[in-house]
Amino acid sequence: MGKFLTSRSEDYSQWYNELVVKAGLAEQSVVRGCMVIKPYGYAIWEKIQRQLDDMFKQTGHVNAYFPLLIPKSFFSKEADHVEGFAKETSNICSFFLEKSLRLAKYVALVFPKFLLNTPEFSTTRAELAQKSVDAILDFGEKGFPGILVETIAIFINNLAAPANTKVFSLTHRLHLTQPQAYIFDPELPYWIIYRNQLFDSVCRKLDFDVFEVFRDRQLTNKLLSSSGELR
């Protein structure tokens, strides 16, 4: 089968996707962003599940099911027993990140890439800027097979002061070491992880806060298609 697959060393993500499909473990669903787990693939998952279940129960743990949707009021309760937790947190990603930062010395989480540049993460970015962000791994759209959502992995050292941040791009095969204060510059509204002298020279020529931007998602979706340059 190997000769029919993309080289693992050339593109690990593409190799894995092709392997899963060609081995008959899963296939793309007609529902965008979802996959059908086929019998062989599901059998592997059941075996993993059984082994993990036995390991957990050996330590005295038991299973339970909880609702997938969590009301925002539950997030606010975290402020009662987690010091410094921001009640204004409005999304599940920030919730888990802020709680992890309160409990762990080292934190590694996968996030949607809009952590870097959307207003709802502004409080989270301000808090992270005070931590040592050791590395940011940019997966682009290669993080999750079949899902066209750009993701990043962020690695935080709670024991160190902010210094340099290593930035890796999986899609562009880049590896940069950036001063954290430079790419998290509070004078800019968002984090610019690929910031360089060219960006700075252009930035100095621009006037900011001139326009207000409003995105109508329904209108935008009418203009987009599932293929082509605009999608």
Secondary structure as UniProt FT lines:
FT   HELIX           2..4
FT   TURN            8..10
FT   HELIX           12..22
FT   TURN            23..24
FT   STRAND          26..28
FT   TURN            32..33
FT   STRAND          35..37
FT   HELIX           39..58
FT   TURN            59..60
FT   HELIX           72..77
FT   HELIX           78..80
FT   TURN            83..84
FT   TURN            87..88
FT   HELIX           92..103
FT   STRAND          106..112
FT   HELIX           113..116
FT   HELIX           119..121
FT   HELIX           122..128
FT   TURN            129..130
FT   STRAND          132..140
FT   TURN            145..146
FT   STRAND          151..157
FT   TURN            158..159
FT   STRAND          164..169
FT   TURN            170..173
FT   STRAND          174..179
FT   HELIX           180..183
FT   TURN            186..187
FT   TURN            193..194
FT   HELIX           197..203
FT   TURN            204..205
FT   HELIX           217..223
//
